[in-house]
């Protein structure tokens, strides 16, 4: 829970290329990895990555999820 709470601040500090815009390479890698982990056989891992996806700031999700 603590890691998920800090995720938005971490992403805003380190993964923002310009205000409101993600670094495309990091965005691709991060979202792809998080989505792939939703298929993990371990329930707690899926839950953790689901929470992490929900905690990501909007600029990282823009154009990546439908």
N, C-alpha and C positions, 0 to 999 in steps of 0.2 A: 504494500500500500504506500509506503514512504517513497519508494522508487517511482511509482506511477505519479504521485503528487509532485515530484520534482521534474518529471519528464518534460512538461511544457516549458518550464523555465530554461532547462538545459537546451532544448531545441531552439528556443528563441535566441538564446545567447550564442550558440555555436553553429547552427545550421541555416541561419538566415543570411542570404546573399545580399539582398537589399531589403529595405522595409517592406514587409508583407510578401516577400518572394523567397522561396527556398532555393538552395544550391541544387540544381537538377541532378547531379551525380549522387549526392547524399540522399536526396528525396527518393530516387529510384531504388537505391540499395536498401534504405531503411524500410520503405513501404513493402517492397518485395519480400524482404526477410520476415517482417511481421505477419504478412498475409500467409506466407509459407508455414509459419509456426502454428497457424490456426488448424492445420491438418495433422499436427503432432498427436501421437496416440495417448500421450499423458494429459489427462484432464486439467491438472493444475497449470501446466504449461500453456494450454489453449486459453485458459481463463486469464492468465497473466498477460498474454499478448493481446487478448481482446480488450482488457483494461488499458493496456498501453496504446492501442490504436484509438480508443475513445478519448485518451488524454492528449493526443497529439494536437498541436495548434493547427488552426485552419489552413495556414499558408503551406504546411507540409502535405496536406490532403488535397489541396486545390488541383483539379485535373487528374487525380489518380484514382478516385473511388467514385462509383456510380451509386 
